[in-house]
């Protein structure tokens, strides 16, 4: 499946279904491509989206697999390491109904990837609630 966060209607049941754990270790990825380029308070959309694509496109297959929690885990770590506003990438990085185009993205090994994935509003709401819940969890211990 080459899409993630497809637009369209979503049922509450889908949000409650258990997802398989992600096979990618997002906790230990290098987030420097994002954190060194995408900086606030302005968060320039072109700079941030290009950096996001450089980071995320190598994992397009994994984060597009809606049976796993890869997308939510990835965004959780992006927000932890980058301290980005919730929904920044979902709201700013849009390239049409096919999602983000990874075909011309240069990755760390300088090869272009050929996948696309979606960032659309229905999951950004889930992302925001997941992030808010996670931050509430963290604040509870500090």
Secondary structure as GFF3:
##gff-version 3
##sequence-region A 1 142
A	DSSP	alpha_helix	12	16	.	.	.	ID=ss1
A	DSSP	three_ten_helix	26	28	.	.	.	ID=ss2
A	DSSP	alpha_helix	32	35	.	.	.	ID=ss3
A	DSSP	alpha_helix	45	56	.	.	.	ID=ss4
A	DSSP	three_ten_helix	57	59	.	.	.	ID=ss5
A	DSSP	alpha_helix	60	64	.	.	.	ID=ss6
A	DSSP	alpha_helix	70	82	.	.	.	ID=ss7
A	DSSP	alpha_helix	88	92	.	.	.	ID=ss8
A	DSSP	beta_strand	100	101	.	.	.	ID=ss9
A	DSSP	beta_strand	116	117	.	.	.	ID=ss10
A	DSSP	alpha_helix	121	141	.	.	.	ID=ss11
###
